[in-house]
Amino acid sequence: MTKYVTPRMGTEAQTFLDANPDIESIHVVWTDLCGVQRGKVLRRDEVVPAWNDGRFLPISALVLDVTGQDVPETGLVFDEGDRDVLLWPVSGTLKRIPWLEVPSAQYIAHVHDLNGEPHYADPRNALDMLVKRFAKDLNMTPVGAVELEFFLMDRKSALAGKPLAPQSLINEARPQHYQAYYLQDTDDFGPFFKDLYAFCDVQGLPAKTLISEYAPGQMEIVLRHRSDVLKACDEAIMLKRVIKAAAEKHGLCATFMAKPYSQWTGSGMHVHVSLADGEGKNLFAAADPTENPLLLNAIGGLKAAMAESMLIFAPNANSYRRFRRNSYAPVAANWGINNRTVSLRIPAGAAHTCHIEHRPSGADANPYLVMAAIMAGMHYGISEKEDPGTPVTGNGYERRAKYIPGNWFDAIDAFWRASILKEYFGKQFVDTYCTLKEVEADRFYAEPTARDFEWYLRAV
């Protein structure tokens, strides 16, 4: 059995505390399988020991559903005696939290077993395993960036379950129409964005281009690409916290639900990926993408793995409301060059910047798992020299293409039968994640909704 040695990193924590003598509380942030940020709040004197020895966490926390309820069917609750595992800090993630009254900081953690072995049910560990496999098998480094779309909402109506677009922070106007790239919207919520970027600066987040997206109150923030995709996903997680905190400060609600409104477009999480050699050179570089065999094989692998990956890209019941024709959310496993109607887009740009924009994921998906599934698909395609077929030109919604699941239950079934992901994530992970989502789906659909009564109370 492999003996794992966990590093003692208390010196890094002590250096931070010495530089920030006012800090009183430290949030330990861990992202579970459902993409929910969970963790603990430590007092100042607990931080260095936590960085040296980890902090205990019950193993049942690894398999909570999106509502925070245990899922014993996974075998990681009572069958394990709800034993302890360890939250280990991620070096370089200890940052100040600029939005709390009490001087505070936070760091990202991942889960290890007591022997130091990374636990398979931790999403960050799953991605780390795929990144290391690229280095070991192919001598390549994945490069990536995450784009997050989200909605700002009127907080009172959102909490009541009947969300409305928010009123401007500088006048009485309220967005009501499709207004893509509308600068007035960014002006109307300028105070929110000012604080958002200030918070990002404090935490070292590379938040760049701001876009007012298609629907009322819908926005997008672009993060700069990273040669370390683990760091890119860490930053996506931290950006979600920052956006929600800035919204709360201004009396708004920010949501990353995939489809909060039936009449408006949904929110996606677009992931931009490429591969680099040992010197950092872009291996996907091409003036004509159809002339780069490595790029084509990677696309072929992503297409081949897409159906079984949809439970990761669209993990919730609400996720599947986003997939509609002519909605800018893809409905098939296809690819194209400078074409937003497909799942796998090669954006316009100079030859040396050529890369894949992966478009199926909703903003509600777990960034670590999404990136890991993308890595698995690309590795498979490169290893098996998968042919992606002909790129789509024109309207990708009108072309027949390889099927991808269009609802939660079909996605769960496809994940159960996964062959590619089972090889890359491991059978334990596939069984655990699928069981978690199967139980969650059963719980979700067991509850009658207002729509049940609207449609059936008198009619049947």
N, C-alpha and C positions, 0 to 999 in steps of 0.2 A: 504494500500500500504506500502511495506517495506521502512523504512527510512534508507538510507545508510549513514554512517559516513566515510568520506575520511580522512586518517591520514595526519597530517602536518609533513613533513619529512625534513624540511629545515635544521635542525641540522646536519643530515647526509651529506647534500650537503655542508654546511659551513665547517664542519670538513675536507672534501675533499679539498675544496678550500684553507683552511689554510695550509694544507700539500703540496699543489701544487700552490704556489703563482705566478708562471709564466703562468698559464693557461689563455688564452685569449678567446677561443671559445669553446662551448660545443654543440655537435651534439645530438639531441633528435632522437632516432632511433625507429621507429615503423614499424612492418611488416604487410602488408595488406593481404587481402584474397588470392591474387595471389602469395604471398610469396615475394613481392617486398619490399625492405627496403625504407621507406619514412620518412619524419620528418621535423625538423627545425634546424637551427643553431642559438644558443643563444650567446649573449655576457656575459661576466663573471658576471656582476651585475644583470642579469636576472635569474640566476640559482636558487638561494635560493627562490625567489618568485614562480618560476615554481615548485619547490619541495613542497612548502606549499599549493599552490592553483591550480596547474595544468596549462596547456597551451591550449588555444583554438585551435580547428581544425574544419574545415567545415565538416559536416556529409557526404558530397559527396565524401570525400577522402576515406571513408570506402568501397566504391563500384567502384573504378577505375578498368578498365581492365588492362592487363599486359602492355599496351602501355601508360597508364596514362590517358585514356579518360573516361569521365563520363559515367555511365550506368543508365540513368533516369528510365529505365524500372523496376528497383529494388524497386522504391518507396522511395528511400533514397536520392533523389536529390531535384527536384523542388517540389515534393509533401510534403516535409518537410521544404520547404522554404530555403533549404541549411543552416539550423541552425547550431549553434556551439555545439560541444561536447568537452570533455576535455582529453588531453593527461596526464596521471598520471605516475610518475616515478616508476620503479621497484627497490625496495631496494636492494642494493648490486651490482648494475650493473654500477655504475659510475666509469669509468676507463679512464686512459690516452689513447690517440691515438698516437702511436709511429711513424707513417709514414708521418705525415703532417709537413710542414715547420713551420706553425704557431703553437705554443704550444696549444694543443687542448685535449679535453676529449669527452666522449660520455656516454650516458645512454639509457637503453631500457625503452620504455613507452608502456602502454596499454590504451585503450580508455574506458572512463566512460561517462555516461550521466551527465547533470548538477546537477542532484539530487544525484550523487555519485554512481548510479547503474552501474555495468559493462555492457557495450554494447554488445549485442548478436553477432554483426557482427565483433567483434574483435577476431582474431584467438587465441590469448593467453588466452583470457577470456573463450573461448570454452574448451580449455584444462584444465584450472583451475577448471571449473565446473565439468569435469569428474574426476579429481583427488579428489576433495572434495566428490564426490559421492562414490568413492571407500572407503574412510574413513568412511563415514556415514553409508553406506549400509552393507559393508563387513568387516570393521575395518582392511583394508589392505592398504599398501602403494605401489604404482607402482614405480618400479626401471627401469631405462633405460639408453641407450647410443646410440649415433648417429654416423654412419660411412658415410663419404661423399666421393664420387668419383668425379673427375673433370678432365677436359682437360686443359693442357697448350698448347697455340697456338702461332704461329707467328702473332704478333699483326697487321701488315699491311694487310696481307691476310685475317685475321679474320674480320677486320673492312670493308673489301671490299666484304664480303659475300662469299669468296672462301677460307676457312681456310686451313692452312697447319700446320703440326707439326713444332714446333719451333727448331731453331738451338741451339745446346749445348751452355751453357754460358761459357764453358772453352775450347772449341775447335770448329772445323768447322763441326762436325758431326750433322746429323739430323735424328732422329728415323724414321724408315720406315717400320718396321715389328712388328708382334705380338711378344712381349718379356715379358711375365708375370714374375714379381718378378726379373726383370733384374737390378742388382745393378749398372751397368754402367749408366743407365738412372738417377738414383738418384745422382750419382757422377756428371753427366753432368750438372745437375741443382742444384748443391750443394749451390751456392751463393743465389739462390732463397730460398731454404729450410732453410739456415742459418738465413736469415732475417725473414722468416715465423715463425720459432720457437722462435726467439728473440721477435717478436711482440706478440706471444702467451704468453710468459713469462710476459711481461709487463701487459697484460690484464688478467692474471690469468686463461688462457684457458688451460685445461688439455689435450692438443694435444699430442698423444703418437705415436704409430707405424706408420711409413711411408711405403707405398708400391708403387712400380712401377706397375701399373695395366696392363691389357692385351694389350691395343691398344697403338700406338705411342703417346707419350705425355700425356697419361692418368695416373693419380695418385690417391692415396687414403690416407686420414688422419683419424686415429681412435681417438675418444674422449673417455676418461675414463667414466665408468658408474656412474650415480648419483642416490641417493635415492630420489632426487627431480627431477621429469621428466620435470617440468617447467624450472628448471635451465639447464638441459641437452639440451633443445631446445633453450634456450637463448644463450647457448654457441655455438650451431650449427649455429645460425644466425650470431654471432660475428665472428666465424671462417670463414664463407663465405666472410665477409668484409675483414678480414685479408688476406685471400688467394688472393683475387682480388687486394688488395693494394700491396702486395709483388710482384705479377706478374707485375703490372704497373711499379714498381720501376726498374725492370730488362728488361723493354721493351717488355714484354710478354702480352698475353691476357689469362685470366683464365675464363673458362665458366662451368656452371653447367647445361647446356642444356642436356636433356636426350639422344639425339642422334644427335650429330653435324656432323657425317660422316656416309654415307651410308655403306661404306665397313668395318667399324670397330665396335666393341661392343659399347654399350651405357653406360651411367653413372647412377648408382643407389644410393639410400640412404637407407642403411640397418639399421634397428632399432632393437636393442637388448633389450628385456623386460623380466621382472620377477615381482613377487609380494613378499612383505615382511610383516611379522607380526609386532606387536608393539615393539618387541625387535630387529628388523632388520634381523630376520632369513628368509632365502630364502624359500618361500612356494612351489616353483617349484622343490626344491632339490630332486634328485632321481638318484640312480645308474641305474635304468631302467625306462626311461620316461613313458613307457606304464603302469607303476605301480603307477603313481601319478594321482589320479582322478581330482584334481584341475587343473593341467597342461593340462590334456586331455580336460576338459570342456572349458578352455580358448582357446585352439586350435580349438575346435568345433565352438565356437562363432566367432572366426576370419574367419573361413571358411564360416560360414553362412552369415557374413556381407561383405565378400570381393567384391562380384559383385557390390553392391550398393555403396561401398567405393572407387571404382576405379577412380572416378572423382577427389577425393582428392589425391590418390596415383599417378595418371597420369593426371595432370590438364590441359595440353596444347596439341595442335595438334601434336607437335613434340614428345610428350611423347610416343605416340603409335608406333612410328617407332622403339622403343627399344625392343618391345616384339616380339621375333623371336625364333623358336625352336633352341635348342642347342646354345643359346646365353648367358647363365647364367642369363637371365631375365625370370622370371616365366611366364607361359602362362595359368595356371589353378589354381584353389583353392585346393591345396593339401598340405600334410605335410610329413616330413620324418626325420629320425635321421641320422645326419652326412651326409647329402645329399644336394648338391647345385643345384639340378635340380627341386626343389620344391619351393613353395611360403613361406612355414612356416617350417624353419629348426631348429632342435635341434642340436646345435653344439657339437662337441666332447669336453670332459672335465671332471673334477672331479664331483662327485655327488652333492656337495654343490654349484657348479656353474651352474647347469642346468637352462637353460632359452630358450626363443624363439627368433630366428633371423627372423624378418619380412622383406621379400626381394622384394615385388612388387614395392615399391615406386621408382620413378626416383629422381635424384639429383635436379631436377627442382621443386619438390614438396615443399609445405609449411611445415616445421618441426612441428609446433604447431598443424596443422590440421591432419597431418599424425599420430602423437602421440595420438591425441584425438580420431581419428577413431579406432586406435588399442585398446585404453582403452575401447571404446564403445563395440567393438567386444568381448573383454575378459570379461567385466562385464556381457554382455548378455549371453555368453556361460556358465559362472559360475552360474548365476542366473537361467538359464533354463536347466542346466546340459546337454549341447549339446554334442553329441557323435561325435568325429572327424573322426571316421572310422579308417581303417587300414592304418598305415604309408606306404608310397611308398618306395620300395626298388628298386635299379637299376635306370634306366633312366626314370625320371618323365615326360619327354617330350613325351614318347611313351605310357603313361597310360591315359585312358579316365578319366576325372575328371570333377568336377562341373565347369560350364561355367563362365568365367569372360569377361566383355566387351573388345573387341579388337580394338575399335576405339572411337574417341571423342564423336560422336553423340550417340552411344549405351551407353556410360558411363553417359552422361547427362540424357538420358532417364531412366537409372537404378537409378540415384540419385533422379530424380523426384518421382519415385515410391518407394523410400526407406521407409522401415518400421522400421528397427532397428535404423538407424541413426536419423530418425525423432523423435523417442522416446528419444534419448540421446542428440542430438544437439538442438532439438526443431524445430517446423514447420517453424518459422520465419527464422531461419538460413538456413534450407534446401531450402526454397523458394528463399531467397536472393542469396545464393551461386549458385544455379542452374540457376537462371535468369541471373546472371552476366556471367557465363560461356556459356550459350546459346547465349547471345548477342555477346560475344567475338568470339565464333565459327562462327557466321553469318558474322561478320566483317572480320574475317581471310579469309574465303572462298569466299568472295565477290571480292577479289583482284586477278586478273590473275597473274600467276607467270611465270618465264622463262620456266618452264617445260610445261606449257600450250602451249606456242608457239612452243617449240621443238616437242611436240607430235601432235598438231592439226592444226597449221597454214597452212600447205600445204596438210596434209593428208585427211582433211575432207572438 
